C-alpha cells in the first residue's frame, strides 16, 4: 500500500507540472485560437533563466530563498518572452492560423539552435536548495519536498486562473472577445490588450512549469530540448481535457500523470519496456478522441 501511495503522490506531482504546462497552452490555444508551437520554448527559457540567475548568486544565497528566486526568475522570463512573441510575431497574424504555426515553429527551432550552440547539448546543473532534496513522512508515505511544491503550485494556479476568467474584468473581456471580437471592439473595449495579457499569463505558467520539471523530474538538469518534450504532453492534456477548459486540463493532467506513473512501475518494471507509460498516455488520447472528440469537458468559455 505504501508503494501505491508513493506512486500516487509522484503521479499527482507530475500531473501538476503537466497542468502548469497545459494551462498556458489551453488559454492561448483554447481561448484565443492561436496554435503556439513556441510554448515549449517558453518552458525551456524559463528553466534556463532560473539556472542562469542561480549560478551567479553568491553561495550565501542558498537555502529555500534560492529556490524562490529561481521560481520568480523562471516565471518572469516566460512572461517576458511570451509578451515579445505576441507583440512582434503573433499580433499581426491573428487571422492567419497557418502563418502562426510556421512562425512559432521557426521561432522554437531558431532559439533552441542558439541554446545548443551557446551551451551545448549537455544538460546544465541547476543549483537548488537542500530543502528541496529532503522529504517529509506523512503516515506510510514519504513525500519529497519538490513534489509538495509542485502540487501546491498546481492548485494555486488552478484557483487563480479560474478566478481570473470568471471574476475579473479582463477575464470576461477575453471570453467575450473569443465569442465576437468585433462586437466587443464596437463597445470601445481594447480586446488586443486583453489577449496580450492572456499570452503573458500563459508564458509565465510555461516558465514556471519548465523550472519545476527540471527540479522535480529531470534531476536538477536543464537542457535546450527539455521544453519541447514537455510540450508534447501539454498538448495531449489540452486535447483530452477539452480546448479552453482550465478545469478539463487539470483533470486530464492528473489522469495522465497517475496513469504514466502506474504503468511505468507496474508494467514497465516487469516487461522491460521503458516507454510503456508514454504508450499508455497515447492510448488514453486515442480513446478520448474516439469517444468524445471535443475532449472530456468540451470547450468551456
C-alpha positions in Angstrom: 0.0 0.0 0.0 2.8 2.4 0.8 4.3 1.9 -2.7 0.9 2.6 -4.3 0.5 5.8 -2.2 4.0 6.9 -3.0 3.4 6.3 -6.7 0.1 8.3 -6.4 1.9 11.2 -4.8 4.6 11.2 -7.5 1.9 10.9 -10.2 0.0 13.9 -8.8 3.2 16.0 -8.7 3.8 15.0 -12.4 0.2 15.9 -13.2 0.6 19.3 -11.5 3.5 20.1 -13.8 1.7 18.9 -16.8 -1.2 21.1 -15.8 1.1 24.1 -15.4 2.5 23.5 -18.9 -1.0 22.9 -20.3 -2.8 25.7 -18.6 -1.0 28.4 -20.6 -1.4 26.4 -23.7 -5.1 26.0 -23.0 -5.5 29.7 -22.5 -3.6 30.7 -25.7 -4.9 27.9 -27.9 -8.3 27.2 -26.4 -9.4 30.8 -25.8 -7.5 32.7 -28.5 -7.4 30.1 -31.3 -3.6 30.6 -31.6 -1.6 27.5 -32.2 1.6 28.4 -30.4 4.3 25.8 -31.0 6.8 28.1 -29.3 5.1 27.3 -25.9 7.8 24.7 -25.3 10.4 27.4 -25.8 8.8 29.4 -23.0 9.4 26.4 -20.7 13.0 26.0 -21.8 13.8 29.7 -21.4 12.1 29.8 -18.0 14.3 26.9 -16.8 17.5 28.5 -18.2 16.6 31.8 -16.6 16.4 30.1 -13.2 19.6 28.3 -13.8 21.5 31.4 -15.0 20.4 33.6 -12.1 21.1 30.9 -9.5 24.5 30.3 -11.0 25.5 33.9 -10.5 24.3 34.3 -6.9 26.7 34.1 -4.1 26.9 30.9 -2.0 25.3 32.8 1.0 22.0 33.0 -1.0 21.4 29.3 -0.5 18.5 27.6 1.3 14.8 28.0 0.5 15.3 31.5 -0.8 17.4 30.2 -3.7 14.5 28.2 -5.0 12.1 31.1 -4.6 14.4 33.3 -6.6 14.6 30.6 -9.3 10.8 30.3 -9.5 10.4 34.0 -9.8 13.0 34.4 -12.5 11.6 31.5 -14.5 8.1 32.9 -14.3 9.2 36.4 -15.3 11.3 35.1 -18.1 8.4 33.1 -19.5 6.1 36.1 -19.3 8.6 38.4 -21.0 9.3 36.1 -23.9 5.6 35.5 -24.4 5.0 39.2 -24.4 7.6 39.9 -27.0 6.3 36.9 -29.1 2.7 38.1 -29.0 3.6 41.8 -29.8 6.1 41.2 -32.6 5.0 37.9 -34.2 1.5 36.8 -33.3 -0.5 40.0 -33.2 -0.1 40.6 -37.0 -1.1 37.0 -37.7 -4.3 36.5 -35.7 -6.4 35.9 -38.9 -3.7 33.6 -40.4 -3.5 30.3 -38.5 -1.1 28.6 -40.9 1.3 31.5 -40.6 1.0 31.3 -36.8 2.1 27.7 -36.9 5.1 28.3 -39.2 6.3 31.4 -37.3 6.1 29.7 -33.9 7.8 26.5 -35.1 10.5 28.6 -36.7 11.0 30.6 -33.5 11.3 27.5 -31.5 13.8 25.9 -33.8 15.9 29.0 -34.1 16.2 29.7 -30.3 16.7 26.0 -29.5 19.5 26.1 -32.0 21.0 29.1 -30.4 20.9 27.4 -27.0 22.6 24.3 -28.4 25.3 26.5 -30.0 25.8 28.6 -26.8 25.6 25.9 -24.1 26.0 22.7 -26.0 23.8 19.6 -25.8 24.9 18.6 -22.4 22.4 19.5 -19.6 23.3 22.3 -17.2 23.2 21.5 -13.5 20.6 23.7 -11.7 21.6 24.8 -8.2 18.9 24.1 -5.7 18.3 24.3 -2.0 18.9 21.3 0.2 15.4 21.6 1.5 14.1 20.6 -2.0 16.1 17.4 -1.8 14.6 16.4 1.5 11.3 14.6 2.2 8.6 14.5 4.9 6.9 11.4 6.1 3.1 11.5 6.2 1.8 8.2 7.6 3.2 5.5 5.3 4.1 7.9 2.6 7.4 9.7 2.1 6.7 12.9 0.3 9.7 14.7 -1.3 9.5 18.4 -0.8 9.9 19.0 -4.5 6.7 17.0 -5.1 4.9 19.0 -2.5 5.9 22.3 -4.1 4.7 21.1 -7.5 1.3 20.1 -6.0 0.9 23.4 -4.3 1.9 25.3 -7.4 -0.7 23.4 -9.5 -3.5 24.0 -7.1 -2.7 27.7 -6.6 -2.5 28.3 -10.4 -5.8 26.5 -11.0 -7.6 28.6 -8.4 -6.1 31.9 -9.7 -6.9 31.1 -13.4 -10.5 30.2 -12.6 -10.8 33.4 -10.6 -9.2 35.4 -13.5 -11.5 34.1 -16.1 -14.8 34.1 -14.2 -14.4 37.1 -11.8 -12.1 39.7 -13.3 -12.9 42.4 -16.0 -10.1 41.2 -18.3 -11.2 37.6 -18.0 -14.7 38.5 -19.0 -13.4 40.6 -21.9 -11.3 37.6 -23.1 -14.3 35.3 -23.1 -16.5 37.8 -24.8 -13.8 38.6 -27.4 -13.5 35.0 -28.3 -17.2 34.8 -29.0 -17.4 38.1 -31.0 -14.3 40.2 -31.2 -15.8 42.9 -33.5 -18.8 43.4 -31.2 -16.6 43.9 -28.1 -14.4 46.4 -30.1 -17.5 48.3 -31.1 -18.3 48.7 -27.4 -14.9 50.5 -27.0 -13.1 47.7 -25.4 -9.4 47.0 -26.3 -9.5 43.3 -27.0 -5.9 43.2 -28.1 -4.7 44.3 -24.7 -6.7 41.6 -23.0 -5.3 38.9 -25.4 -1.8 40.1 -24.8 -2.4 39.7 -21.1 -3.6 36.1 -21.7 -0.4 35.4 -23.7 1.7 36.8 -20.9 0.0 34.7 -18.3 0.4 31.6 -20.5 4.1 32.3 -20.9 4.5 32.8 -17.1 2.9 29.4 -16.4 5.1 27.8 -19.0 8.3 29.2 -17.4 7.2 28.0 -14.0 6.4 24.6 -15.4 9.8 24.4 -17.1 11.7 25.1 -13.9 9.6 22.8 -11.7 10.0 19.9 -14.2 13.8 20.4 -14.2 13.8 20.3 -10.3 11.3 17.5 -9.7 11.8 15.1 -12.6 14.9 16.0 -14.5 17.4 15.6 -11.7 18.1 19.4 -11.4 19.2 19.4 -15.0 18.3 21.9 -17.8 18.6 21.1 -21.5 17.7 23.0 -24.7 15.1 20.4 -25.8 13.5 19.9 -22.5 10.6 22.2 -23.2 9.7 20.6 -26.5 9.5 17.2 -24.8 7.1 18.6 -22.1 5.1 20.4 -24.8 4.0 17.1 -26.3 2.3 16.1 -23.0 0.9 19.6 -22.6 -0.9 19.2 -26.0 -2.1 15.8 -25.0 -3.5 17.2 -21.7 -5.3 20.1 -23.5 -6.9 17.8 -26.1 -8.0 15.2 -23.5 -9.4 17.9 -21.2 -11.1 20.0 -23.9 -10.0 23.2 -25.6 -10.4 26.3 -23.5 -11.3 24.3 -20.3 -8.9 25.0 -17.5 -10.7 22.5 -15.2 -10.6 20.0 -18.0 -6.9 20.5 -18.3 -6.5 20.0 -14.6 -8.4 16.7 -14.6 -6.6 15.4 -17.7 -3.2 16.4 -16.3 -3.9 14.4 -13.1 -5.2 11.4 -15.1 -2.1 11.5 -17.4 0.4 11.8 -14.5 -1.1 9.0 -12.5 -1.5 6.6 -15.4 2.0 7.3 -16.6 3.5 6.6 -13.2 1.3 3.5 -12.5 2.1 1.9 -15.9 5.8 2.7 -15.7 6.1 1.0 -12.3 3.7 -1.9 -12.6 4.1 -2.8 -16.3 7.4 -1.2 -17.3 9.4 -2.6 -14.5 8.3 -6.2 -15.3 8.2 -6.0 -19.1 11.4 -4.1 -19.6 9.6 -1.7 -21.9 10.7 1.7 -20.7 8.2 3.7 -22.7 5.1 1.8 -21.6 4.0 4.9 -19.6 4.1 7.1 -22.7 2.3 4.5 -24.7 -0.5 4.3 -22.1 -1.0 8.1 -22.4 -1.2 7.9 -26.2 -3.8 5.1 -25.9 -5.9 7.3 -23.5 -5.7 10.1 -26.0 -6.9 7.8 -28.8 -9.8 6.5 -26.7 -10.9 10.1 -25.7 -10.7 11.3 -29.3 -12.8 8.3 -30.5 -15.3 8.5 -27.7 -15.5 12.3 -27.2 -13.6 14.3 -29.9 -14.2 17.6 -28.1 -12.4 16.3 -25.0 -13.8 15.4 -21.6 -15.1 18.9 -20.8 -15.6 20.3 -24.3 -15.0 24.0 -24.9 -15.8 26.0 -21.8 -15.6 29.7 -22.4 
